Amino acid sequence: MQQVIDKLAWIHIKDRKILSTRSRGKDICYIPGGKRESGETDQEALTREIKEELTVDLVLDTLTPFGVFSAQAHGKAQGVVVQMTCYTADYVGIIAPASEIEEVLWLEHKDRLRSSPVDQIIFDWLRDHGMID
């Protein structure tokens, strides 16, 4: 039986680049987001994770489903899959690294190999739909 890691992500694009993060001690980048805590809705979990990681508040009434993407989970045993449910949203505040986040980056498609496998699929989708360079 396949193990699935259920995650949420915030897709934020500016100047045809996607917002990404790198955690302390990691060499790979991830689109910001994370896992739900028990009983949380997608909206509650994603807004909590983004506040913890990037110090900004997502504007709840702008939260819009973007898509669901799946791939082999980075750094996990073969067959462990991450399923990433993605949303777009406006935000209030200034994006800054917090908690375990060491670096905030704006990446283009050419940077995709710096990211996890599921993020690479998202980068391809964004490029194919003319959203990032």
PyMOL CGO cylinders between C-alpha atoms (Angstrom):
from pymol import cmd
from pymol.cgo import CYLINDER

trace = [
    CYLINDER, 0.00, 0.00, 0.00, 1.29, 3.42, -0.99, 0.3, 1, 1, 1, 1, 1, 1,
    CYLINDER, 1.29, 3.42, -0.99, 1.96, 5.94, 1.78, 0.3, 1, 1, 1, 1, 1, 1,
    CYLINDER, 1.96, 5.94, 1.78, 0.74, 9.47, 1.01, 0.3, 1, 1, 1, 1, 1, 1,
    CYLINDER, 0.74, 9.47, 1.01, 1.99, 12.61, 2.75, 0.3, 1, 1, 1, 1, 1, 1,
    CYLINDER, 1.99, 12.61, 2.75, -0.80, 15.18, 2.56, 0.3, 1, 1, 1, 1, 1, 1,
    CYLINDER, -0.80, 15.18, 2.56, 0.51, 18.76, 2.27, 0.3, 1, 1, 1, 1, 1, 1,
    CYLINDER, 0.51, 18.76, 2.27, -0.78, 22.21, 1.43, 0.3, 1, 1, 1, 1, 1, 1,
    CYLINDER, -0.78, 22.21, 1.43, 1.06, 24.91, -0.53, 0.3, 1, 1, 1, 1, 1, 1,
    CYLINDER, 1.06, 24.91, -0.53, 0.72, 28.60, -1.34, 0.3, 1, 1, 1, 1, 1, 1,
    CYLINDER, 0.72, 28.60, -1.34, 1.39, 29.41, -4.98, 0.3, 1, 1, 1, 1, 1, 1,
    CYLINDER, 1.39, 29.41, -4.98, 2.52, 33.02, -5.16, 0.3, 1, 1, 1, 1, 1, 1,
    CYLINDER, 2.52, 33.02, -5.16, 3.95, 34.41, -8.39, 0.3, 1, 1, 1, 1, 1, 1,
    CYLINDER, 3.95, 34.41, -8.39, 5.57, 37.82, -8.81, 0.3, 1, 1, 1, 1, 1, 1,
    CYLINDER, 5.57, 37.82, -8.81, 7.38, 39.11, -11.89, 0.3, 1, 1, 1, 1, 1, 1,
    CYLINDER, 7.38, 39.11, -11.89, 6.96, 35.66, -13.52, 0.3, 1, 1, 1, 1, 1, 1,
    CYLINDER, 6.96, 35.66, -13.52, 8.84, 33.95, -10.65, 0.3, 1, 1, 1, 1, 1, 1,
    CYLINDER, 8.84, 33.95, -10.65, 7.43, 31.66, -7.97, 0.3, 1, 1, 1, 1, 1, 1,
    CYLINDER, 7.43, 31.66, -7.97, 7.96, 32.16, -4.27, 0.3, 1, 1, 1, 1, 1, 1,
    CYLINDER, 7.96, 32.16, -4.27, 9.99, 29.36, -2.71, 0.3, 1, 1, 1, 1, 1, 1,
    CYLINDER, 9.99, 29.36, -2.71, 11.78, 28.72, 0.58, 0.3, 1, 1, 1, 1, 1, 1,
    CYLINDER, 11.78, 28.72, 0.58, 14.78, 26.87, 1.92, 0.3, 1, 1, 1, 1, 1, 1,
    CYLINDER, 14.78, 26.87, 1.92, 14.78, 25.56, 5.49, 0.3, 1, 1, 1, 1, 1, 1,
    CYLINDER, 14.78, 25.56, 5.49, 17.81, 25.68, 7.77, 0.3, 1, 1, 1, 1, 1, 1,
    CYLINDER, 17.81, 25.68, 7.77, 20.21, 22.85, 7.08, 0.3, 1, 1, 1, 1, 1, 1,
    CYLINDER, 20.21, 22.85, 7.08, 18.47, 21.84, 3.84, 0.3, 1, 1, 1, 1, 1, 1,
    CYLINDER, 18.47, 21.84, 3.84, 19.89, 22.00, 0.34, 0.3, 1, 1, 1, 1, 1, 1,
    CYLINDER, 19.89, 22.00, 0.34, 16.56, 21.83, -1.48, 0.3, 1, 1, 1, 1, 1, 1,
    CYLINDER, 16.56, 21.83, -1.48, 13.81, 24.42, -1.89, 0.3, 1, 1, 1, 1, 1, 1,
    CYLINDER, 13.81, 24.42, -1.89, 10.11, 24.01, -1.24, 0.3, 1, 1, 1, 1, 1, 1,
    CYLINDER, 10.11, 24.01, -1.24, 7.04, 26.00, -2.18, 0.3, 1, 1, 1, 1, 1, 1,
    CYLINDER, 7.04, 26.00, -2.18, 5.80, 27.41, 1.17, 0.3, 1, 1, 1, 1, 1, 1,
    CYLINDER, 5.80, 27.41, 1.17, 3.14, 25.52, 3.09, 0.3, 1, 1, 1, 1, 1, 1,
    CYLINDER, 3.14, 25.52, 3.09, 2.97, 22.42, 5.21, 0.3, 1, 1, 1, 1, 1, 1,
    CYLINDER, 2.97, 22.42, 5.21, 0.86, 19.76, 6.86, 0.3, 1, 1, 1, 1, 1, 1,
    CYLINDER, 0.86, 19.76, 6.86, -2.48, 20.11, 8.63, 0.3, 1, 1, 1, 1, 1, 1,
    CYLINDER, -2.48, 20.11, 8.63, -2.77, 19.67, 12.35, 0.3, 1, 1, 1, 1, 1, 1,
    CYLINDER, -2.77, 19.67, 12.35, -5.61, 17.52, 13.66, 0.3, 1, 1, 1, 1, 1, 1,
    CYLINDER, -5.61, 17.52, 13.66, -9.00, 19.03, 12.87, 0.3, 1, 1, 1, 1, 1, 1,
    CYLINDER, -9.00, 19.03, 12.87, -7.69, 21.88, 10.72, 0.3, 1, 1, 1, 1, 1, 1,
    CYLINDER, -7.69, 21.88, 10.72, -9.29, 22.82, 7.41, 0.3, 1, 1, 1, 1, 1, 1,
    CYLINDER, -9.29, 22.82, 7.41, -7.08, 23.52, 4.39, 0.3, 1, 1, 1, 1, 1, 1,
    CYLINDER, -7.08, 23.52, 4.39, -7.58, 27.24, 4.94, 0.3, 1, 1, 1, 1, 1, 1,
    CYLINDER, -7.58, 27.24, 4.94, -6.70, 27.11, 8.65, 0.3, 1, 1, 1, 1, 1, 1,
    CYLINDER, -6.70, 27.11, 8.65, -3.61, 24.98, 8.09, 0.3, 1, 1, 1, 1, 1, 1,
    CYLINDER, -3.61, 24.98, 8.09, -2.29, 26.96, 5.15, 0.3, 1, 1, 1, 1, 1, 1,
    CYLINDER, -2.29, 26.96, 5.15, -2.77, 30.35, 6.80, 0.3, 1, 1, 1, 1, 1, 1,
    CYLINDER, -2.77, 30.35, 6.80, -1.09, 29.07, 9.99, 0.3, 1, 1, 1, 1, 1, 1,
    CYLINDER, -1.09, 29.07, 9.99, 1.86, 27.59, 8.09, 0.3, 1, 1, 1, 1, 1, 1,
    CYLINDER, 1.86, 27.59, 8.09, 2.40, 30.72, 5.97, 0.3, 1, 1, 1, 1, 1, 1,
    CYLINDER, 2.40, 30.72, 5.97, 2.24, 32.97, 9.04, 0.3, 1, 1, 1, 1, 1, 1,
    CYLINDER, 2.24, 32.97, 9.04, 4.78, 30.72, 10.83, 0.3, 1, 1, 1, 1, 1, 1,
    CYLINDER, 4.78, 30.72, 10.83, 7.15, 30.46, 7.86, 0.3, 1, 1, 1, 1, 1, 1,
    CYLINDER, 7.15, 30.46, 7.86, 6.88, 33.87, 6.18, 0.3, 1, 1, 1, 1, 1, 1,
    CYLINDER, 6.88, 33.87, 6.18, 5.30, 36.25, 8.76, 0.3, 1, 1, 1, 1, 1, 1,
    CYLINDER, 5.30, 36.25, 8.76, 2.43, 37.28, 6.46, 0.3, 1, 1, 1, 1, 1, 1,
    CYLINDER, 2.43, 37.28, 6.46, -1.31, 36.78, 6.75, 0.3, 1, 1, 1, 1, 1, 1,
    CYLINDER, -1.31, 36.78, 6.75, -3.17, 35.26, 3.83, 0.3, 1, 1, 1, 1, 1, 1,
    CYLINDER, -3.17, 35.26, 3.83, -6.41, 37.10, 3.01, 0.3, 1, 1, 1, 1, 1, 1,
    CYLINDER, -6.41, 37.10, 3.01, -9.00, 34.36, 3.57, 0.3, 1, 1, 1, 1, 1, 1,
    CYLINDER, -9.00, 34.36, 3.57, -11.62, 35.59, 1.12, 0.3, 1, 1, 1, 1, 1, 1,
    CYLINDER, -11.62, 35.59, 1.12, -9.02, 35.51, -1.69, 0.3, 1, 1, 1, 1, 1, 1,
    CYLINDER, -9.02, 35.51, -1.69, -7.93, 31.91, -1.03, 0.3, 1, 1, 1, 1, 1, 1,
    CYLINDER, -7.93, 31.91, -1.03, -8.54, 30.08, -4.32, 0.3, 1, 1, 1, 1, 1, 1,
    CYLINDER, -8.54, 30.08, -4.32, -7.90, 26.40, -5.15, 0.3, 1, 1, 1, 1, 1, 1,
    CYLINDER, -7.90, 26.40, -5.15, -5.09, 26.09, -7.68, 0.3, 1, 1, 1, 1, 1, 1,
    CYLINDER, -5.09, 26.09, -7.68, -4.60, 22.35, -8.16, 0.3, 1, 1, 1, 1, 1, 1,
    CYLINDER, -4.60, 22.35, -8.16, -3.41, 19.08, -6.65, 0.3, 1, 1, 1, 1, 1, 1,
    CYLINDER, -3.41, 19.08, -6.65, -0.02, 17.65, -7.62, 0.3, 1, 1, 1, 1, 1, 1,
    CYLINDER, -0.02, 17.65, -7.62, 1.68, 14.38, -6.57, 0.3, 1, 1, 1, 1, 1, 1,
    CYLINDER, 1.68, 14.38, -6.57, 5.19, 12.94, -6.79, 0.3, 1, 1, 1, 1, 1, 1,
    CYLINDER, 5.19, 12.94, -6.79, 7.71, 10.78, -4.97, 0.3, 1, 1, 1, 1, 1, 1,
    CYLINDER, 7.71, 10.78, -4.97, 8.46, 12.46, -1.63, 0.3, 1, 1, 1, 1, 1, 1,
    CYLINDER, 8.46, 12.46, -1.63, 11.94, 13.95, -1.46, 0.3, 1, 1, 1, 1, 1, 1,
    CYLINDER, 11.94, 13.95, -1.46, 14.19, 12.14, 1.01, 0.3, 1, 1, 1, 1, 1, 1,
    CYLINDER, 14.19, 12.14, 1.01, 11.64, 9.40, 1.73, 0.3, 1, 1, 1, 1, 1, 1,
    CYLINDER, 11.64, 9.40, 1.73, 11.59, 5.69, 0.87, 0.3, 1, 1, 1, 1, 1, 1,
    CYLINDER, 11.59, 5.69, 0.87, 10.59, 4.76, -2.67, 0.3, 1, 1, 1, 1, 1, 1,
    CYLINDER, 10.59, 4.76, -2.67, 6.81, 4.67, -2.97, 0.3, 1, 1, 1, 1, 1, 1,
    CYLINDER, 6.81, 4.67, -2.97, 6.17, 7.39, -0.38, 0.3, 1, 1, 1, 1, 1, 1,
    CYLINDER, 6.17, 7.39, -0.38, 4.25, 10.06, -2.27, 0.3, 1, 1, 1, 1, 1, 1,
    CYLINDER, 4.25, 10.06, -2.27, 3.59, 13.67, -1.38, 0.3, 1, 1, 1, 1, 1, 1,
    CYLINDER, 3.59, 13.67, -1.38, 0.21, 15.02, -2.48, 0.3, 1, 1, 1, 1, 1, 1,
    CYLINDER, 0.21, 15.02, -2.48, 0.27, 18.82, -2.57, 0.3, 1, 1, 1, 1, 1, 1,
    CYLINDER, 0.27, 18.82, -2.57, -3.03, 20.70, -2.56, 0.3, 1, 1, 1, 1, 1, 1,
    CYLINDER, -3.03, 20.70, -2.56, -2.21, 24.19, -3.78, 0.3, 1, 1, 1, 1, 1, 1,
    CYLINDER, -2.21, 24.19, -3.78, -3.95, 27.52, -3.32, 0.3, 1, 1, 1, 1, 1, 1,
    CYLINDER, -3.95, 27.52, -3.32, -3.37, 31.09, -4.40, 0.3, 1, 1, 1, 1, 1, 1,
    CYLINDER, -3.37, 31.09, -4.40, -4.20, 34.04, -2.15, 0.3, 1, 1, 1, 1, 1, 1,
    CYLINDER, -4.20, 34.04, -2.15, -3.45, 37.68, -1.54, 0.3, 1, 1, 1, 1, 1, 1,
    CYLINDER, -3.45, 37.68, -1.54, -1.56, 38.52, 1.62, 0.3, 1, 1, 1, 1, 1, 1,
    CYLINDER, -1.56, 38.52, 1.62, -0.97, 41.30, 4.11, 0.3, 1, 1, 1, 1, 1, 1,
    CYLINDER, -0.97, 41.30, 4.11, 2.47, 42.05, 5.52, 0.3, 1, 1, 1, 1, 1, 1,
    CYLINDER, 2.47, 42.05, 5.52, 6.06, 41.76, 4.38, 0.3, 1, 1, 1, 1, 1, 1,
    CYLINDER, 6.06, 41.76, 4.38, 7.36, 38.33, 3.37, 0.3, 1, 1, 1, 1, 1, 1,
    CYLINDER, 7.36, 38.33, 3.37, 10.32, 37.43, 5.58, 0.3, 1, 1, 1, 1, 1, 1,
    CYLINDER, 10.32, 37.43, 5.58, 11.85, 34.09, 6.61, 0.3, 1, 1, 1, 1, 1, 1,
    CYLINDER, 11.85, 34.09, 6.61, 10.79, 32.88, 10.07, 0.3, 1, 1, 1, 1, 1, 1,
    CYLINDER, 10.79, 32.88, 10.07, 10.67, 29.67, 12.10, 0.3, 1, 1, 1, 1, 1, 1,
    CYLINDER, 10.67, 29.67, 12.10, 12.69, 26.99, 10.27, 0.3, 1, 1, 1, 1, 1, 1,
    CYLINDER, 12.69, 26.99, 10.27, 12.93, 29.02, 7.05, 0.3, 1, 1, 1, 1, 1, 1,
    CYLINDER, 12.93, 29.02, 7.05, 16.43, 30.30, 6.37, 0.3, 1, 1, 1, 1, 1, 1,
    CYLINDER, 16.43, 30.30, 6.37, 15.92, 31.80, 2.94, 0.3, 1, 1, 1, 1, 1, 1,
    CYLINDER, 15.92, 31.80, 2.94, 13.11, 33.16, 0.76, 0.3, 1, 1, 1, 1, 1, 1,
    CYLINDER, 13.11, 33.16, 0.76, 13.74, 32.82, -2.98, 0.3, 1, 1, 1, 1, 1, 1,
    CYLINDER, 13.74, 32.82, -2.98, 11.99, 33.80, -6.22, 0.3, 1, 1, 1, 1, 1, 1,
    CYLINDER, 11.99, 33.80, -6.22, 12.61, 31.02, -8.73, 0.3, 1, 1, 1, 1, 1, 1,
    CYLINDER, 12.61, 31.02, -8.73, 12.16, 30.60, -12.47, 0.3, 1, 1, 1, 1, 1, 1,
    CYLINDER, 12.16, 30.60, -12.47, 11.60, 27.37, -14.36, 0.3, 1, 1, 1, 1, 1, 1,
    CYLINDER, 11.60, 27.37, -14.36, 15.34, 27.04, -14.99, 0.3, 1, 1, 1, 1, 1, 1,
    CYLINDER, 15.34, 27.04, -14.99, 15.76, 26.75, -11.19, 0.3, 1, 1, 1, 1, 1, 1,
    CYLINDER, 15.76, 26.75, -11.19, 13.35, 23.80, -10.89, 0.3, 1, 1, 1, 1, 1, 1,
    CYLINDER, 13.35, 23.80, -10.89, 16.04, 21.23, -10.10, 0.3, 1, 1, 1, 1, 1, 1,
    CYLINDER, 16.04, 21.23, -10.10, 16.76, 23.10, -6.85, 0.3, 1, 1, 1, 1, 1, 1,
    CYLINDER, 16.76, 23.10, -6.85, 13.29, 22.01, -5.70, 0.3, 1, 1, 1, 1, 1, 1,
    CYLINDER, 13.29, 22.01, -5.70, 11.53, 18.85, -4.54, 0.3, 1, 1, 1, 1, 1, 1,
    CYLINDER, 11.53, 18.85, -4.54, 10.04, 16.46, -7.13, 0.3, 1, 1, 1, 1, 1, 1,
    CYLINDER, 10.04, 16.46, -7.13, 6.45, 17.64, -6.58, 0.3, 1, 1, 1, 1, 1, 1,
    CYLINDER, 6.45, 17.64, -6.58, 7.57, 21.27, -6.85, 0.3, 1, 1, 1, 1, 1, 1,
    CYLINDER, 7.57, 21.27, -6.85, 9.30, 20.43, -10.14, 0.3, 1, 1, 1, 1, 1, 1,
    CYLINDER, 9.30, 20.43, -10.14, 5.95, 19.19, -11.50, 0.3, 1, 1, 1, 1, 1, 1,
    CYLINDER, 5.95, 19.19, -11.50, 4.34, 22.46, -10.38, 0.3, 1, 1, 1, 1, 1, 1,
    CYLINDER, 4.34, 22.46, -10.38, 7.15, 24.48, -12.03, 0.3, 1, 1, 1, 1, 1, 1,
    CYLINDER, 7.15, 24.48, -12.03, 6.54, 22.60, -15.30, 0.3, 1, 1, 1, 1, 1, 1,
    CYLINDER, 6.54, 22.60, -15.30, 2.79, 23.24, -15.09, 0.3, 1, 1, 1, 1, 1, 1,
    CYLINDER, 2.79, 23.24, -15.09, 3.34, 26.94, -14.41, 0.3, 1, 1, 1, 1, 1, 1,
    CYLINDER, 3.34, 26.94, -14.41, 5.74, 27.29, -17.34, 0.3, 1, 1, 1, 1, 1, 1,
    CYLINDER, 5.74, 27.29, -17.34, 3.47, 25.32, -19.67, 0.3, 1, 1, 1, 1, 1, 1,
    CYLINDER, 3.47, 25.32, -19.67, 0.62, 27.69, -18.75, 0.3, 1, 1, 1, 1, 1, 1,
    CYLINDER, 0.62, 27.69, -18.75, 2.74, 30.80, -19.31, 0.3, 1, 1, 1, 1, 1, 1,
    CYLINDER, 2.74, 30.80, -19.31, 2.82, 31.86, -15.67, 0.3, 1, 1, 1, 1, 1, 1,
    CYLINDER, 2.82, 31.86, -15.67, 6.59, 31.72, -14.98, 0.3, 1, 1, 1, 1, 1, 1,
    CYLINDER, 6.59, 31.72, -14.98, 9.69, 32.10, -17.13, 0.3, 1, 1, 1, 1, 1, 1,
]
cmd.load_cgo(trace, "trace")
